[in-house]
Amino acid sequence: MTAVTKTSLSILAAVAVPAGGTKAAPAAGGTGPWIDVTGYNGGLLGGRIENTGGAVGVQGQMTWQWTSDPTANPIKIYDLYTWGGDTTAGSKNTMSIRLDKEVKFVRSVCYGNTTNPVTFESDLAASS
């Protein structure tokens, strides 16, 4: 039996997203690049939402999205999972979900926080 190789892959480097922005139009830094995960056999997708700028009026949201081809015109984007932080200053919220091996490209979209910036980050513990 062949040993499973595990790799840590950054989906979204830690970024402070300013207040304001929606899922359709995130604030600066709120949309991560498409990350090619075709060389992996799925894995565990994790994220962190941290209120580093103080309390927020509305919590930040992170949506993981996938597509089979980010260069297609029009590009077909599908939501994988959406979750949120909270409003308390300094709070750190984390979430993990299983990323299926069928996913080809994945990204994080971060939005919704009001009042202060929120730091978002996402990684994949990939298997191959």
NORFENWO-V956803 format. One record per residue. N is the residue number from 1. RES is the residue in one small letter. PSI is psi in whole degrees, 0 to 359 (* if undefined). NEAR is the number of other ideal C-beta (glycine too) atoms within 8 Angstrom. D_CENTER is the distance of its C-alpha to the mean C-alpha in whole Angstrom. Layout:
N&RES&PSI&NEAR&D_CENTER ; N&RES&PSI&NEAR&D_CENTER
This chain:
1&m&134&2&33 ; 2&t&138&3&31 ; 3&a&144&4&28 ; 4&v&132&6&25 ; 5&t&133&6&23 ; 6&k&137&9&20 ; 7&t&138&9&17 ; 8&s&128&8&15 ; 9&l&125&12&12 ; 10&s&125&9&10 ; 11&i&320&14&7 ; 12&l&112&13&6 ; 13&a&150&5&9 ; 14&a&125&8&10 ; 15&v&134&12&11 ; 16&a&115&10&13 ; 17&v&123&17&12 ; 18&p&160&9&16 ; 19&a&150&10&17 ; 20&g&168&5&17 ; 21&g&150&12&15 ; 22&t&175&7&15 ; 23&k&319&9&12 ; 24&a&333&3&15 ; 25&a&75&5&15 ; 26&p&154&12&13 ; 27&a&170&10&14 ; 28&a&129&5&15 ; 29&g&356&10&12 ; 30&g&348&12&9 ; 31&t&117&8&8 ; 32&g&165&11&7 ; 33&p&161&4&10 ; 34&w&129&8&10 ; 35&i&125&12&11 ; 36&d&116&7&14 ; 37&v&19&14&14 ; 38&t&336&6&17 ; 39&g&3&5&19 ; 40&y&163&13&18 ; 41&n&54&7&19 ; 42&g&200&11&15 ; 43&g&196&14&14 ; 44&l&119&9&12 ; 45&l&124&15&8 ; 46&g&154&11&8 ; 47&g&160&17&6 ; 48&r&135&12&8 ; 49&i&121&16&10 ; 50&e&129&13&13 ; 51&n&75&19&16 ; 52&t&342&8&17 ; 53&g&6&9&19 ; 54&g&185&8&21 ; 55&a&150&9&21 ; 56&v&153&15&19 ; 57&g&321&6&21 ; 58&v&136&8&18 ; 59&q&153&12&15 ; 60&g&152&15&12 ; 61&q&145&13&9 ; 62&m&130&15&6 ; 63&t&124&13&6 ; 64&w&131&16&5 ; 65&q&158&12&8 ; 66&w&158&12&11 ; 67&t&156&13&14 ; 68&s&341&7&17 ; 69&d&103&9&18 ; 70&p&356&7&16 ; 71&t&357&5&20 ; 72&a&155&9&21 ; 73&n&107&4&23 ; 74&p&151&4&22 ; 75&i&136&9&19 ; 76&k&114&8&18 ; 77&i&135&7&14 ; 78&y&137&7&13 ; 79&d&134&8&11 ; 80&l&312&12&10 ; 81&y&143&8&9 ; 82&t&138&8&9 ; 83&w&167&7&10 ; 84&g&164&11&11 ; 85&g&215&13&13 ; 86&d&190&8&16 ; 87&t&356&10&19 ; 88&t&135&7&21 ; 89&a&135&6&21 ; 90&g&0&8&19 ; 91&s&147&10&18 ; 92&k&119&7&15 ; 93&n&138&10&13 ; 94&t&157&8&11 ; 95&m&146&9&10 ; 96&s&143&7&10 ; 97&i&160&9&11 ; 98&r&130&7&13 ; 99&l&118&13&12 ; 100&d&152&6&15 ; 101&k&342&6&17 ; 102&e&343&5&18 ; 103&v&132&11&14 ; 104&k&316&10&15 ; 105&f&141&14&12 ; 106&v&153&15&8 ; 107&r&167&14&6 ; 108&s&137&15&3 ; 109&v&126&12&6 ; 110&c&135&18&7 ; 111&y&177&14&11 ; 112&g&339&11&14 ; 113&n&142&17&15 ; 114&t&166&9&18 ; 115&t&306&9&21 ; 116&n&162&11&19 ; 117&p&154&10&16 ; 118&v&139&17&13 ; 119&t&130&14&11 ; 120&f&148&17&8 ; 121&e&147&11&7 ; 122&s&140&15&5 ; 123&d&159&11&8 ; 124&l&125&17&10 ; 125&a&95&11&13 ; 126&a&151&14&15 ; 127&s&146&11&18 ; 128&s&*&9&21
